[in-house]
Amino acid sequence: MRLLFAIIIIALSSATGFGQLAEFSIKSPTIKLPKAKEGDQVEHIYEFTNTGKAPLIISSYKVACPCTKLELPKEPILPGQKGKIILSFDTKGKSFYQDRIIYLEMNTKKKTEKLRFKIYVEPKP
């Protein structure tokens, strides 16, 4: 009987823990970067906060072009803490208006969050 009671208590404790999720909060998921010249390397830092109740883990990202790279946090972002994602965009071979979407895979309710940036690249003469 004691064993059964202990198993029920453990199961209920585990169930309440599973309801806690990380939450990715960012002020500006879409940004407009300053003009750049073709061939420039452009960088930007996205700052975000984990407003959830569990550590936030960003496991990977997807982009359509290898010209866009991210440096993700290596450690989980604890609830209430801020984190940074460093964007690097290589404008080599790019010109005029560029609009890029980045999909972040993480342990939030939505599983995928989206970042976006826009930039005008002046072509080489």
C-alpha positions as CSV (number, residue, x, y, z in Angstrom):
1,M,0.0,0.0,0.0
2,R,2.8,2.4,0.9
3,L,4.5,1.6,-2.4
4,L,1.3,2.4,-4.4
5,F,0.9,5.7,-2.5
6,A,4.6,6.6,-3.2
7,I,4.1,5.8,-6.9
8,I,1.0,8.0,-7.1
9,I,2.8,10.9,-5.4
10,I,5.8,10.7,-7.8
11,A,3.5,10.5,-10.8
12,L,1.5,13.6,-9.7
13,S,4.7,15.5,-9.0
14,S,6.1,14.7,-12.4
15,A,2.8,15.7,-14.2
16,T,2.9,19.2,-12.7
17,G,6.5,19.6,-13.8
18,F,5.7,18.7,-17.4
19,G,3.3,21.7,-17.7
20,Q,6.2,24.1,-17.3
21,L,7.6,25.5,-20.6
22,A,10.2,28.0,-21.7
23,E,8.9,31.1,-23.5
24,F,10.8,33.1,-26.1
25,S,10.1,36.8,-25.8
26,I,11.7,39.3,-28.1
27,K,10.8,43.0,-28.7
28,S,11.7,43.1,-32.4
29,P,11.7,39.8,-34.2
30,T,11.7,41.7,-37.5
31,I,14.5,44.3,-38.0
32,K,15.6,46.6,-40.8
33,L,19.4,46.7,-41.0
34,P,21.3,49.8,-42.3
35,K,22.3,49.8,-46.0
36,A,25.4,47.8,-46.9
37,K,27.7,47.5,-49.9
38,E,27.9,44.2,-51.7
39,G,30.7,42.2,-50.2
40,D,30.3,43.6,-46.6
41,Q,29.8,41.3,-43.6
42,V,26.8,42.6,-41.6
43,E,26.2,41.7,-38.0
44,H,23.3,42.2,-35.6
45,I,22.6,41.0,-32.1
46,Y,19.0,39.9,-31.3
47,E,18.4,40.2,-27.5
48,F,15.6,38.1,-26.0
49,T,14.2,37.0,-22.6
50,N,13.0,33.6,-21.3
51,T,9.6,34.6,-19.8
52,G,8.6,31.0,-19.2
53,K,9.0,28.7,-16.2
54,A,11.6,26.3,-17.6
55,P,15.1,26.8,-19.1
56,L,15.0,27.8,-22.7
57,I,17.1,25.7,-25.1
58,I,17.6,26.8,-28.7
59,S,18.7,23.6,-30.4
60,S,19.1,24.7,-34.1
61,Y,18.1,27.1,-36.8
62,K,17.1,26.9,-40.5
63,V,17.7,29.5,-43.2
64,A,17.2,29.4,-46.9
65,C,20.7,30.8,-47.8
66,P,24.1,29.8,-46.4
67,C,24.9,33.5,-46.5
68,T,23.0,33.8,-43.1
69,K,24.6,32.4,-40.0
70,L,23.7,32.5,-36.4
71,E,25.6,32.1,-33.2
72,L,23.2,30.6,-30.6
73,P,23.6,30.5,-26.9
74,K,25.5,27.5,-25.8
75,E,23.9,27.2,-22.4
76,P,20.2,27.1,-21.5
77,I,18.6,30.5,-20.7
78,L,17.0,30.2,-17.3
79,P,13.6,31.7,-16.6
80,G,13.8,35.5,-16.3
81,Q,17.2,35.6,-17.9
82,K,18.2,37.4,-21.1
83,G,20.1,35.8,-24.0
84,K,21.7,36.9,-27.3
85,I,21.6,35.5,-30.8
86,I,24.4,36.9,-33.1
87,L,23.4,37.2,-36.7
88,S,26.0,37.3,-39.5
89,F,25.0,38.1,-43.0
90,D,27.4,37.9,-46.0
91,T,26.4,40.3,-48.7
92,K,28.8,38.8,-51.3
93,G,26.9,38.2,-54.5
94,K,23.8,39.9,-53.1
95,S,22.2,43.2,-54.3
96,F,19.2,45.4,-53.8
97,Y,16.5,44.5,-51.2
98,Q,17.1,41.3,-49.2
99,D,14.5,39.8,-46.9
100,R,15.5,36.8,-44.8
101,I,13.6,34.6,-42.4
102,I,15.3,32.5,-39.8
103,Y,13.5,29.6,-38.1
104,L,14.7,28.8,-34.6
105,E,14.0,25.4,-33.1
106,M,13.5,25.4,-29.3
107,N,11.7,23.9,-26.4
108,T,8.7,26.4,-26.4
109,K,5.0,25.5,-26.8
110,K,5.3,26.6,-30.5
111,K,8.5,24.6,-31.0
112,T,9.6,27.0,-33.7
113,E,10.1,30.8,-33.5
114,K,10.8,33.1,-36.4
115,L,13.3,36.0,-36.8
116,R,13.4,38.2,-39.8
117,F,15.7,40.9,-41.2
118,K,15.6,43.2,-44.2
119,I,18.5,45.0,-45.7
120,Y,19.3,47.0,-48.8
121,V,22.6,46.0,-50.5
122,E,24.1,48.4,-52.9
123,P,25.5,46.5,-55.9
124,K,29.1,46.9,-57.0
125,P,29.3,49.3,-60.0
